[in-house]
């Protein structure tokens, strides 16, 4: 029963049609059906909570490692009201924060987890908090009112902890952070930027290999044997490791077999989930959200990522990208990629997770346009890297640039399939192979030069001048790597083709003859080397002149032959002139100058001027150590020659010391069976045997 109170008052209970009260009223016909009577709680602000409210994800047994990150999170939350944990999708941000919240000794109330990937999701999470705070109002107030009551409570209270999980844009949470400053917010996000004014940031990286392998083993105990290798290939990304382990456990697949399948069918493996697993929680799907967002509006960021996908994952020089676009556009594109945690920038270099690269390189469906875009990006990556290569691989000033690019050339060559090769890739592989040969790393050069040769032959034909040049370079690499037999066979065929295609009197053919002389020198056939180098020098003088760089190089090769053949005494004057020319042309520290001095020292030694030889060789060792390193093969060559000069001068102990260091260095850098290693070993053994008062060193 509803009662009215007060004079002339009217009370309605349930429904009413009309009522009249007072003197001389005009009656208005009105009906109110099914009126909702709000309880008193709806009009009073909420006070203290009468129970502890906690909402967190279901606990997982798959949390491993992260001791350092947990400590950083502890420090950050203790020092700041808002903490943002950011990192690549699938790196374990939510797992880390959930574990930290459960382990933290906190009396916060409420502790509430909100899925925050959109403004709508944030509103829904706050509405859920309002419902938990005042369940008696769930069927009374609309969702928006419940959300507002929750925010008002947070704004007027302290000691609570709210987790905003997977925030896609800092702007989506800024209003909430501003209204509620009294508690703690912990945010997870792929966005690495936009937090500097609002939050203390914790940057989350991948697991180390040991913990990634442990994670794999917890899910698939039978696959522990190959887990470290598989985890490393997956870049130690937790989501990818979980995905692989679940697949292996369900299908009985070994880690080794999974690796093989990953190499053969990357798109399938990136998208594969175990039965009962969440198909949206695969690396392909997780990153597709970010990749699609990057493609909205300006396409620069997506194009840059598609190019970066073809290089090595770490230390990619920004200058490579800036060669193909306006620096401002590159900077803005890289900024967007970094903001979404798809790359990391350290100074002038860029890093990309290897699995991000693999996903971006791999077509995800049957759309021809996607495959065409990937092919365009691949070829653009090749051209950019080719443009970035220094012109002179012998210029010492350019060597740091060369070394910074080497890993990316190698990665690019590994990623490009034979049916995807273009002529520019052949040029890139050839130039890099020649640099490696100049660094006395012929064994590393051979695969690249073989690739370059195969590309030239397939695309240009075996008698194309460029193909002949590359074949000649490959032959020299074979010889320098200690395999002169195939080198001579290949270069003889190249010279036959060159004589027919280039012309017997052409400078290009003269260079090929000189290269054939060099491989004969490597095979210890000095007579043939001298004959071929002499012909090459004469032909070049007659065609391009004495001062042409090709003639200059050929002269150096011939003089080196004469010294090695014991004719150094006659070559001293000519060699001194050659060194002066080298200094004038290239400077004191150029490899050509250093080689010339090395050969001049040999000429002094053969002529009996041992003091001059020793002084020059000691200078050469010091210069090469300064420019290269003590253990570089070129430095070891000078050390070996210094040992020879000491031996000739009767300074046996110094000779043995120089030979010993050179031999040990060659074993480490070239291996025991390399011809250079064997020659130094023979020098060391012979000299030691001659020194009856010294104990022979142990060589086994």
C-alpha positions as CSV (number, residue, x, y, z in Angstrom):
1,X,0.0,0.0,0.0
2,X,1.3,3.4,-1.0
3,X,0.3,6.4,1.3
4,X,0.4,10.1,0.6
5,X,1.7,12.4,3.1
6,X,1.0,16.1,3.5
7,X,-2.1,18.2,2.8
8,X,-3.6,17.6,-0.7
9,X,-0.7,15.2,-1.6
10,X,-1.2,12.4,-4.1
11,X,0.5,9.0,-4.1
12,X,0.7,6.6,-7.0
13,X,1.4,2.9,-6.7
14,X,2.2,1.1,-9.9
15,X,0.0,2.8,-12.5
16,X,-2.3,5.9,-12.5
17,X,-4.5,7.6,-15.0
18,X,-5.3,11.0,-13.5
19,X,-5.5,12.9,-10.3
20,X,-6.9,16.3,-9.2
21,X,-6.2,18.2,-6.0
22,X,-6.5,21.8,-4.8
23,X,-9.2,24.4,-5.4
24,X,-10.5,25.3,-8.8
25,X,-8.1,22.8,-10.6
26,X,-8.0,22.1,-14.3
27,X,-7.8,18.3,-14.8
28,X,-5.2,17.1,-17.2
29,X,-5.6,13.5,-18.4
30,X,-2.2,11.7,-17.8
31,X,-1.3,8.1,-17.4
32,X,2.0,6.6,-16.0
33,X,2.3,2.9,-16.6
34,X,4.8,0.6,-14.7
35,X,6.9,3.4,-13.1
36,X,10.3,2.4,-11.8
37,X,10.9,3.5,-8.2
38,X,14.7,4.0,-7.7
39,X,16.1,2.9,-4.4
40,X,17.7,5.3,-2.1
41,X,21.2,3.9,-3.0
42,X,20.8,5.3,-6.5
43,X,20.8,8.8,-5.2
44,X,23.7,8.5,-2.7
45,X,27.4,8.5,-3.6
46,X,29.1,5.2,-2.9
47,X,31.1,5.0,0.2
48,X,33.8,2.4,1.2
49,X,33.5,-1.0,-0.4
50,X,32.2,-3.6,2.1
51,X,34.2,-6.4,0.5
52,X,37.4,-6.8,-1.6
53,X,36.8,-6.9,-5.3
54,X,39.3,-8.7,-7.5
55,X,39.0,-9.5,-11.2
56,X,42.0,-11.1,-12.9
57,X,42.6,-13.5,-15.8
58,X,42.7,-17.2,-15.1
59,X,46.1,-18.1,-13.6
60,X,48.6,-19.8,-15.9
61,X,51.3,-22.3,-15.2
62,X,53.2,-21.2,-18.2
63,X,54.9,-18.2,-16.6
64,X,58.7,-18.5,-16.7
65,X,61.7,-16.2,-16.0
66,X,61.1,-12.5,-16.0
67,X,62.7,-11.8,-12.6
68,X,64.3,-8.6,-13.8
69,X,61.1,-7.4,-15.4
70,X,59.1,-8.1,-12.3
71,X,61.6,-6.1,-10.3
72,X,61.3,-3.2,-12.7
73,X,57.5,-3.3,-12.6
74,X,57.7,-3.3,-8.7
75,X,59.9,-0.2,-8.8
76,X,57.8,1.6,-11.4
77,X,54.5,1.0,-9.6
78,X,56.0,2.1,-6.4
79,X,57.1,5.3,-7.9
80,X,54.3,6.3,-10.2
81,X,50.5,6.3,-10.3
82,X,50.5,5.1,-13.9
83,X,52.8,2.5,-15.4
84,X,52.7,1.4,-19.1
85,X,54.2,-2.0,-20.0
86,X,54.8,-2.0,-23.7
87,X,56.3,-4.4,-26.3
88,X,55.6,-6.4,-29.4
89,X,52.4,-8.4,-29.7
90,X,52.9,-11.8,-28.3
91,X,55.8,-10.9,-26.1
92,X,54.0,-11.6,-22.8
93,X,52.9,-8.2,-21.5
94,X,49.6,-9.4,-20.1
95,X,51.1,-12.5,-18.7
96,X,53.7,-10.5,-16.9
97,X,51.3,-8.0,-15.4
98,X,48.8,-10.7,-14.3
99,X,51.6,-12.6,-12.6
100,X,52.9,-9.5,-10.9
101,X,49.5,-8.5,-9.6
102,X,49.0,-11.9,-8.0
103,X,52.4,-12.0,-6.5
104,X,52.4,-8.4,-5.3
105,X,51.8,-7.9,-1.6
106,X,49.1,-5.2,-1.9
107,X,45.9,-4.5,-0.1
108,X,44.5,-2.5,-3.0
109,X,40.8,-2.6,-3.4
110,X,39.4,-3.1,-6.0
111,X,42.0,-4.9,-8.1
112,X,40.3,-4.9,-11.5
113,X,41.3,-6.1,-14.9
114,X,39.8,-4.3,-17.9
115,X,40.2,-5.4,-21.6
116,X,41.0,-2.0,-23.1
117,X,41.7,-2.4,-26.8
118,X,39.0,0.1,-27.7
119,X,37.0,2.9,-26.1
120,X,33.9,0.6,-26.2
121,X,35.8,-2.2,-24.3
122,X,37.1,0.3,-21.7
123,X,33.5,1.5,-21.1
124,X,32.3,-2.1,-20.8
125,X,35.1,-2.8,-18.2
126,X,34.2,0.2,-16.1
127,X,30.5,-0.7,-16.3
128,X,31.4,-4.2,-15.0
129,X,33.3,-2.6,-12.1
130,X,30.3,-0.4,-11.3
131,X,28.1,-3.5,-11.3
132,X,30.4,-5.3,-8.9
133,X,30.5,-2.3,-6.6
134,X,26.7,-2.0,-6.4
135,X,25.1,-5.2,-7.6
136,X,21.7,-4.0,-6.3
137,X,21.7,-1.4,-9.1
138,X,22.4,-3.7,-12.0
139,X,18.8,-4.0,-13.0
140,X,18.0,-0.4,-12.1
141,X,20.5,1.9,-13.7
142,X,21.6,1.9,-17.4
143,X,25.1,0.7,-18.2
144,X,26.4,4.3,-18.8
145,X,25.2,5.3,-15.3
146,X,26.9,2.4,-13.7
147,X,30.1,3.2,-15.6
148,X,29.9,6.8,-14.4
149,X,29.4,5.7,-10.8
150,X,32.5,3.5,-11.0
151,X,34.6,6.4,-12.3
152,X,33.3,8.8,-9.7
153,X,34.2,6.3,-7.0
154,X,37.7,5.9,-8.4
155,X,38.1,9.7,-8.6
156,X,37.2,10.1,-4.9
157,X,39.1,7.2,-3.4
158,X,42.6,5.9,-3.1
159,X,44.3,2.5,-2.8
160,X,42.9,0.8,-5.8
161,X,44.6,-0.9,-8.8
162,X,43.2,-1.0,-12.3
163,X,44.8,-2.9,-15.1
164,X,44.0,-1.6,-18.6
165,X,45.1,-4.4,-20.9
166,X,46.1,-4.0,-24.5
167,X,45.5,-0.3,-24.9
168,X,45.8,0.5,-28.6
169,X,46.0,4.3,-28.3
170,X,47.0,6.4,-25.3
171,X,44.3,8.9,-26.2
172,X,41.7,6.2,-25.4
173,X,42.6,6.2,-21.7
174,X,43.7,9.8,-21.1
175,X,40.3,11.0,-19.8
176,X,40.1,8.2,-17.3
177,X,43.7,8.8,-16.1
178,X,42.9,12.5,-15.6
179,X,39.7,11.9,-13.6
180,X,41.1,9.3,-11.3
181,X,44.5,10.2,-9.9
182,X,44.2,8.5,-6.5
183,X,45.0,4.9,-7.2
184,X,47.3,2.9,-9.5
185,X,46.8,2.2,-13.2
186,X,49.0,-0.5,-14.9
187,X,48.6,-0.4,-18.7
188,X,49.7,-3.0,-21.3
189,X,50.1,-1.8,-24.9
190,X,51.9,-2.4,-28.1
191,X,52.3,1.3,-28.4
192,X,55.8,2.3,-27.3
193,X,55.2,6.1,-27.6
194,X,52.6,8.6,-26.3
195,X,53.2,7.7,-22.6
196,X,56.0,10.1,-21.7
197,X,53.7,12.6,-20.0
198,X,51.2,10.2,-18.6
199,X,53.1,7.1,-17.4
200,X,56.3,5.5,-16.4
201,X,57.3,3.0,-19.1
202,X,58.6,-0.6,-18.8
203,X,59.9,-1.9,-22.1
204,X,59.4,-5.7,-22.3
205,X,61.7,-7.8,-24.5
206,X,61.6,-11.5,-25.5
207,X,62.6,-14.3,-23.1
208,X,66.2,-15.5,-23.1
209,X,66.7,-18.8,-24.9
210,X,66.9,-20.9,-21.7
211,X,63.5,-19.7,-20.4
212,X,61.9,-19.9,-23.8
213,X,63.0,-23.6,-24.0
214,X,61.7,-24.1,-20.5
215,X,58.3,-22.7,-21.6
216,X,58.3,-25.1,-24.6
217,X,59.1,-28.0,-22.3
218,X,56.2,-27.2,-19.9
219,X,53.8,-27.5,-22.7
220,X,55.4,-30.3,-24.6
221,X,57.7,-32.3,-22.3
222,X,58.5,-34.8,-25.0
223,X,60.0,-32.1,-27.2
224,X,62.6,-30.7,-24.8
225,X,65.5,-32.1,-26.8
226,X,65.3,-29.6,-29.7
227,X,63.6,-26.8,-27.8
228,X,66.5,-24.4,-27.5
229,X,67.1,-24.5,-31.3
230,X,63.4,-24.0,-32.1
231,X,63.0,-21.2,-29.5
232,X,66.0,-19.4,-31.0
233,X,64.5,-19.7,-34.5
234,X,61.3,-18.3,-33.2
235,X,63.2,-15.4,-31.7
236,X,62.3,-16.5,-28.1
237,X,58.9,-14.9,-28.5
238,X,56.6,-16.4,-25.9
239,X,53.5,-16.5,-28.1
240,X,55.3,-18.2,-30.9
241,X,57.0,-20.7,-28.5
242,X,53.6,-21.6,-27.0
243,X,52.0,-21.9,-30.4
244,X,54.8,-24.3,-31.6
245,X,54.8,-26.3,-28.3
246,X,51.0,-26.8,-28.4
247,X,51.2,-27.9,-32.0
248,X,54.0,-30.4,-31.3
249,X,52.3,-31.8,-28.2
250,X,49.0,-32.4,-30.0
251,X,50.4,-33.8,-33.3
252,X,53.4,-35.7,-31.8
253,X,55.8,-33.5,-33.9
254,X,59.4,-33.1,-32.7
255,X,60.9,-29.7,-32.4
256,X,63.4,-30.6,-35.2
257,X,60.5,-31.5,-37.5
258,X,58.6,-28.4,-36.6
259,X,61.7,-26.4,-37.7
260,X,61.7,-28.1,-41.0
261,X,58.0,-27.4,-41.5
262,X,58.5,-23.8,-40.5
263,X,61.2,-23.4,-43.2
264,X,59.1,-25.2,-45.9
265,X,55.6,-23.9,-45.0
266,X,56.0,-20.7,-43.0
267,X,52.6,-19.2,-43.7
268,X,50.8,-22.4,-42.6
269,X,52.9,-22.7,-39.4
270,X,52.5,-19.1,-38.4
271,X,48.7,-19.5,-38.6
272,X,48.4,-23.0,-37.1
273,X,46.9,-23.4,-33.7
274,X,46.4,-26.6,-31.7
275,X,42.9,-28.2,-31.4
276,X,41.0,-26.2,-28.8
277,X,43.4,-23.3,-29.0
278,X,42.4,-19.8,-29.8
279,X,42.8,-19.3,-33.6
280,X,43.1,-15.6,-33.0
281,X,46.1,-16.0,-30.7
282,X,48.6,-17.1,-33.4
283,X,51.5,-14.9,-34.4
284,X,50.0,-14.3,-37.8
285,X,46.7,-13.1,-36.4
286,X,48.1,-11.1,-33.5
287,X,50.3,-9.1,-35.7
288,X,47.8,-8.7,-38.5
289,X,45.9,-6.3,-36.4
290,X,48.9,-4.0,-36.1
291,X,49.9,-4.4,-39.7
292,X,46.4,-3.5,-40.9
293,X,46.5,-0.4,-38.6
294,X,49.8,0.6,-40.0
295,X,48.3,0.5,-43.5
296,X,45.6,3.0,-42.6
297,X,46.3,6.3,-44.2
298,X,50.0,6.7,-44.9
299,X,51.5,3.6,-46.4
300,X,55.1,4.6,-45.7
301,X,55.4,2.6,-42.4
302,X,54.1,-0.6,-44.0
303,X,56.4,-0.3,-47.0
304,X,59.4,0.3,-44.7
305,X,58.6,-2.7,-42.6
306,X,58.2,-4.8,-45.7
307,X,61.7,-3.7,-46.8
308,X,63.2,-4.3,-43.3
309,X,61.8,-7.8,-43.3
310,X,64.5,-8.9,-45.8
311,X,67.5,-7.8,-43.7
312,X,69.2,-9.3,-40.6
313,X,67.0,-8.5,-37.5
314,X,69.5,-6.4,-35.7
315,X,71.6,-3.2,-36.4
316,X,70.0,-2.2,-39.7
317,X,71.5,1.2,-40.7
318,X,68.9,3.9,-41.1
319,X,71.0,5.3,-44.0
320,X,70.0,2.3,-46.1
321,X,66.4,3.3,-46.0
322,X,67.1,7.0,-46.5
323,X,68.7,6.3,-49.8
324,X,65.3,5.4,-51.3
325,X,63.0,8.1,-49.8
326,X,62.9,11.5,-48.3
327,X,64.5,11.4,-44.8
328,X,61.4,13.1,-43.3
329,X,59.1,10.4,-44.7
330,X,61.5,7.7,-43.5
331,X,61.7,9.2,-40.0
332,X,57.9,9.5,-39.7
333,X,57.4,5.9,-41.0
334,X,60.0,4.5,-38.6
335,X,58.3,6.5,-35.8
336,X,55.0,4.9,-36.5
337,X,56.6,1.4,-36.5
338,X,58.4,2.1,-33.2
339,X,55.2,3.5,-31.7
340,X,53.5,0.2,-32.4
341,X,56.5,-1.8,-31.1
342,X,57.1,-3.4,-34.5
343,X,60.7,-2.1,-34.5
344,X,63.2,-0.8,-32.0
345,X,65.6,2.1,-32.8
346,X,69.0,2.5,-31.2
347,X,70.8,5.6,-32.5
348,X,71.3,5.2,-36.2
349,X,70.3,1.5,-36.4
350,X,67.0,-0.4,-36.4
351,X,66.1,-3.8,-35.0
352,X,63.1,-6.0,-36.0
353,X,62.0,-9.2,-34.3
354,X,63.0,-12.1,-36.7
355,X,59.5,-13.5,-36.5
356,X,57.9,-10.2,-37.4
357,X,60.2,-10.2,-40.5
358,X,59.2,-13.8,-41.4
359,X,55.5,-13.0,-41.1
360,X,55.8,-9.9,-43.2
361,X,57.9,-11.8,-45.9
362,X,55.3,-14.5,-46.1
363,X,52.0,-14.2,-48.1
364,X,49.2,-15.0,-45.8
365,X,46.6,-16.0,-48.3
366,X,45.9,-16.6,-52.0
367,X,45.6,-12.9,-52.9
368,X,47.9,-12.2,-55.9
369,X,48.2,-8.5,-54.9
370,X,49.8,-9.5,-51.5
371,X,52.4,-11.7,-53.2
372,X,53.2,-8.9,-55.7
373,X,53.6,-6.4,-52.9
374,X,56.1,-8.7,-51.1
375,X,58.0,-9.2,-54.4
376,X,58.2,-5.4,-54.9
377,X,59.4,-4.9,-51.4
378,X,62.1,-7.6,-51.8
379,X,63.5,-6.1,-54.9
380,X,63.4,-2.7,-53.4
381,X,65.3,-4.0,-50.4
382,X,68.0,-5.4,-52.8
383,X,68.3,-2.1,-54.6
384,X,68.6,-0.1,-51.4
385,X,71.3,-2.3,-50.1
386,X,73.2,-2.2,-53.4
387,X,73.0,1.6,-53.4
388,X,74.4,1.7,-49.9
389,X,77.5,-0.3,-50.7
390,X,80.7,1.8,-50.8
391,X,82.2,2.0,-54.3
392,X,85.8,1.0,-53.3
393,X,86.0,-2.1,-51.2
394,X,89.8,-1.5,-50.7
395,X,89.2,2.0,-49.2
396,X,89.9,1.5,-45.4
397,X,87.7,4.5,-44.6
398,X,84.7,2.6,-46.0
399,X,85.4,-0.7,-44.2
400,X,83.1,0.2,-41.2
401,X,80.3,0.8,-43.6
402,X,81.0,-2.5,-45.3
403,X,81.0,-4.4,-42.0
404,X,77.7,-2.9,-40.9
405,X,76.1,-4.1,-44.2
406,X,77.6,-7.6,-44.3
407,X,75.0,-9.3,-42.1
408,X,72.2,-7.8,-44.1
409,X,73.6,-8.8,-47.5
410,X,73.9,-12.4,-46.1
411,X,70.4,-12.4,-44.7
412,X,69.0,-11.0,-47.9
413,X,70.8,-13.7,-49.9
414,X,69.4,-16.4,-47.6
415,X,65.8,-15.2,-47.8
416,X,65.6,-14.9,-51.6
417,X,64.7,-18.1,-53.3
418,X,66.4,-19.0,-56.7
419,X,63.2,-18.4,-58.6
420,X,63.0,-14.9,-57.1
421,X,66.5,-13.7,-58.1
422,X,67.1,-10.5,-60.0
423,X,70.2,-9.2,-61.6
424,X,70.8,-6.7,-58.8
425,X,71.1,-9.5,-56.3
426,X,73.9,-10.9,-58.4
427,X,75.7,-7.5,-58.4
428,X,75.2,-7.3,-54.6
429,X,76.6,-10.7,-54.0
430,X,79.6,-10.1,-56.3
431,X,80.5,-6.8,-54.7
432,X,80.3,-8.2,-51.2
433,X,82.3,-11.3,-52.2
434,X,85.1,-9.1,-53.5
435,X,85.1,-7.2,-50.2
436,X,85.4,-10.4,-48.3
437,X,88.3,-11.6,-50.5
438,X,90.0,-8.3,-49.8
439,X,89.6,-9.0,-46.1
440,X,91.2,-12.5,-46.6
441,X,87.9,-14.1,-45.9
442,X,87.7,-16.1,-49.1
443,X,85.8,-19.0,-47.6
444,X,83.0,-16.7,-46.6
445,X,83.2,-15.1,-50.1
446,X,82.8,-18.3,-52.1
447,X,79.1,-18.9,-51.5
448,X,78.2,-15.3,-52.4
449,X,80.3,-15.4,-55.5
450,X,78.9,-18.7,-56.5
451,X,75.4,-17.2,-56.1
452,X,76.4,-14.2,-58.1
453,X,77.8,-16.4,-60.9
454,X,74.7,-18.6,-61.1
455,X,72.5,-15.5,-61.3
456,X,74.5,-14.0,-64.1
457,X,74.7,-17.2,-66.1
458,X,70.9,-17.8,-65.7
459,X,69.8,-14.2,-66.5
460,X,72.6,-13.0,-68.8
461,X,74.2,-16.0,-70.3
462,X,77.7,-17.5,-69.6
463,X,79.4,-15.4,-72.2
464,X,78.1,-12.1,-71.0
465,X,81.0,-9.8,-70.0
466,X,79.5,-9.4,-66.5
467,X,79.2,-13.1,-66.2
468,X,82.8,-13.6,-67.2
469,X,84.0,-11.0,-64.6
470,X,82.0,-12.7,-61.9
471,X,83.4,-16.1,-62.9
472,X,86.9,-14.7,-62.7
473,X,86.2,-13.3,-59.2
474,X,84.9,-16.7,-58.1
475,X,87.9,-18.5,-59.4
476,X,90.2,-16.2,-57.4
477,X,88.1,-16.8,-54.3
478,X,88.5,-20.6,-54.8
479,X,92.3,-20.1,-55.0
480,X,92.5,-17.8,-52.0
481,X,90.4,-20.3,-50.0
482,X,93.0,-23.0,-50.7
483,X,91.4,-24.7,-53.7
484,X,93.5,-23.7,-56.7
485,X,92.5,-26.7,-58.9
486,X,88.9,-25.7,-59.6
487,X,90.1,-22.1,-59.8
488,X,92.5,-22.8,-62.7
489,X,89.9,-24.9,-64.5
490,X,87.3,-22.2,-64.2
491,X,89.6,-19.4,-65.2
492,X,91.0,-21.2,-68.2
493,X,87.4,-21.6,-69.5
494,X,86.7,-17.9,-68.7
495,X,89.8,-16.8,-70.6
496,X,88.8,-18.9,-73.6
497,X,85.3,-17.3,-73.6
498,X,86.8,-13.9,-73.0
499,X,89.3,-14.1,-75.9
500,X,86.3,-14.8,-78.2
501,X,83.8,-12.4,-76.7
502,X,86.0,-9.5,-75.5
503,X,88.7,-9.6,-78.0
504,X,92.3,-10.7,-77.6
505,X,93.6,-7.1,-77.4
506,X,91.0,-5.8,-75.0
507,X,91.9,-4.5,-71.5
508,X,89.1,-6.7,-70.1
509,X,90.8,-9.8,-71.5
510,X,94.2,-8.6,-70.2
511,X,92.7,-8.5,-66.7
512,X,91.3,-12.0,-67.1
513,X,94.8,-13.2,-68.0
514,X,96.3,-11.5,-64.9
515,X,93.7,-13.2,-62.8
516,X,94.6,-16.6,-64.3
517,X,98.2,-15.7,-63.3
518,X,97.1,-15.1,-59.7
519,X,95.5,-18.5,-59.4
520,X,98.6,-20.2,-60.8
521,X,100.6,-18.2,-58.1
522,X,98.3,-19.6,-55.5
523,X,99.0,-23.1,-56.9
524,X,102.8,-22.4,-56.5
525,X,103.2,-22.5,-60.3
526,X,105.5,-19.4,-60.3
527,X,106.8,-19.7,-63.9
528,X,103.2,-19.7,-65.3
529,X,102.2,-16.9,-62.9
530,X,105.1,-14.7,-64.1
531,X,104.4,-15.4,-67.7
532,X,100.7,-14.5,-67.5
533,X,101.2,-11.5,-65.3
534,X,103.9,-10.2,-67.7
535,X,101.6,-10.5,-70.6
536,X,98.8,-8.8,-68.7
537,X,101.0,-5.8,-67.8
538,X,102.2,-5.4,-71.3
539,X,98.7,-5.6,-72.8
540,X,97.3,-3.1,-70.2
541,X,100.2,-0.6,-70.8
542,X,99.4,-0.8,-74.5
543,X,95.6,-0.3,-74.2
544,X,94.9,1.8,-71.1
545,X,98.3,3.2,-70.2
546,X,100.8,2.9,-67.4
547,X,98.7,5.0,-64.9
548,X,95.5,3.1,-65.2
549,X,94.5,1.4,-61.9
550,X,94.3,-2.0,-63.7
551,X,97.9,-1.6,-64.9
552,X,99.0,-0.6,-61.5
553,X,97.5,-3.7,-59.9
554,X,99.0,-5.9,-62.6
555,X,102.5,-4.5,-62.0
556,X,102.2,-5.3,-58.3
557,X,101.2,-8.9,-59.0
558,X,104.2,-9.3,-61.4
559,X,106.6,-7.9,-58.8
560,X,105.2,-10.2,-56.1
561,X,105.8,-13.1,-58.4
562,X,109.5,-12.1,-59.1
563,X,110.2,-11.7,-55.4
564,X,108.6,-15.1,-54.6
565,X,110.7,-16.7,-57.3
566,X,113.9,-15.3,-55.7
567,X,114.4,-12.5,-58.2
568,X,113.9,-9.8,-55.6
569,X,117.4,-8.3,-55.9
570,X,116.7,-7.2,-59.5
571,X,113.2,-5.9,-58.4
572,X,114.3,-3.5,-55.6
573,X,114.5,-0.3,-57.7
574,X,111.3,-1.1,-59.6
575,X,109.5,-2.0,-56.3
576,X,110.6,1.2,-54.6
577,X,109.1,3.1,-57.5
578,X,105.9,1.1,-57.2
579,X,105.6,1.9,-53.5
580,X,106.0,5.6,-54.2
581,X,103.3,5.3,-56.8
582,X,101.0,3.5,-54.4
583,X,101.5,6.2,-51.7
584,X,100.8,8.9,-54.3
585,X,97.7,7.2,-55.6
586,X,96.1,5.7,-52.5
587,X,97.8,7.2,-49.4
588,X,99.9,5.6,-46.6
589,X,97.2,3.3,-45.1
590,X,95.5,1.9,-48.3
591,X,95.7,-1.9,-48.6
592,X,97.5,-1.5,-52.0
593,X,100.2,0.5,-50.3
594,X,100.6,-1.9,-47.4
595,X,100.8,-4.8,-49.9
596,X,103.4,-2.9,-51.9
597,X,105.5,-2.3,-48.8
598,X,105.2,-5.9,-47.8
599,X,106.6,-6.9,-51.2
600,X,109.3,-4.3,-51.1
601,X,110.4,-5.8,-47.8
602,X,110.6,-9.1,-49.6
603,X,112.8,-7.6,-52.2
604,X,115.1,-6.1,-49.6
605,X,115.4,-9.5,-47.9
606,X,116.2,-11.3,-51.2
607,X,118.9,-8.6,-52.0
608,X,120.5,-9.1,-48.5
609,X,119.4,-5.8,-47.0
610,X,117.9,-7.4,-43.9
611,X,117.9,-4.3,-41.7
612,X,115.7,-2.5,-44.3
613,X,113.5,-5.6,-44.7
614,X,113.0,-6.0,-40.9
615,X,112.3,-2.3,-40.3
616,X,109.8,-2.2,-43.1
617,X,108.0,-5.4,-42.0
618,X,107.8,-4.3,-38.4
619,X,106.2,-1.1,-39.7
620,X,103.8,-3.1,-41.8
621,X,102.8,-5.3,-38.9
622,X,102.1,-2.3,-36.7
623,X,100.1,-0.5,-39.4
624,X,98.0,-3.6,-40.2
625,X,97.4,-4.2,-36.5
626,X,96.3,-0.6,-36.1
627,X,94.0,-0.7,-39.1
628,X,92.8,-4.3,-39.0
629,X,93.6,-6.2,-35.9
630,X,96.5,-8.3,-34.5
631,X,94.7,-11.5,-35.6
632,X,93.7,-10.4,-39.1
633,X,95.1,-12.6,-41.9
634,X,96.9,-9.6,-43.5
635,X,98.6,-8.8,-40.2
636,X,99.5,-12.5,-39.9
637,X,101.0,-12.5,-43.4
638,X,103.3,-9.6,-42.4
639,X,104.2,-11.4,-39.2
640,X,105.2,-14.5,-41.2
641,X,107.3,-12.4,-43.5
642,X,108.9,-10.7,-40.5
643,X,109.7,-14.2,-39.2
644,X,111.4,-15.0,-42.5
645,X,113.5,-11.8,-42.3
646,X,114.5,-12.5,-38.7
647,X,115.5,-16.1,-39.7
648,X,117.7,-14.8,-42.6
649,X,119.3,-12.4,-40.1
650,X,120.1,-15.2,-37.7
651,X,117.7,-13.8,-35.0
652,X,116.2,-17.3,-34.5
653,X,114.2,-16.8,-31.3
654,X,112.5,-13.7,-32.7
655,X,111.8,-15.7,-35.9
656,X,110.2,-18.5,-34.0
657,X,108.1,-16.1,-31.9
658,X,106.8,-14.4,-35.1
659,X,106.1,-17.7,-36.8
660,X,104.4,-19.1,-33.7
661,X,102.0,-16.2,-33.5
662,X,101.3,-16.2,-37.2
663,X,100.7,-20.0,-37.2
664,X,98.3,-19.9,-34.2
665,X,96.4,-17.0,-35.7
666,X,96.0,-18.7,-39.1
667,X,94.7,-21.9,-37.4
668,X,92.0,-19.8,-35.7
669,X,91.0,-17.7,-38.7
670,X,91.7,-20.0,-41.7
671,X,91.9,-23.5,-40.3
672,X,94.8,-26.0,-40.1
673,X,94.4,-27.2,-43.7
674,X,94.6,-23.8,-45.4
675,X,97.7,-23.4,-47.6
676,X,98.7,-20.3,-45.7
677,X,98.5,-22.1,-42.4
678,X,100.6,-25.0,-43.7
679,X,103.3,-22.7,-45.1
680,X,103.7,-20.9,-41.8
681,X,103.7,-24.2,-40.0
682,X,106.5,-25.5,-42.2
683,X,108.5,-22.3,-41.6
684,X,108.0,-22.7,-37.8
685,X,109.0,-26.4,-37.8
686,X,112.1,-25.8,-40.0
687,X,113.3,-22.9,-38.0
688,X,112.8,-24.6,-34.7
689,X,114.7,-27.7,-35.8
690,X,117.6,-25.5,-36.8
691,X,117.7,-24.0,-33.3
692,X,119.3,-26.9,-31.3
693,X,119.2,-24.9,-28.1
694,X,115.4,-24.4,-28.2
695,X,112.8,-27.0,-27.4
696,X,110.5,-27.5,-30.4
697,X,107.0,-26.1,-29.7
698,X,104.0,-28.5,-29.5
699,X,102.0,-28.3,-32.7
700,X,99.4,-31.0,-32.1
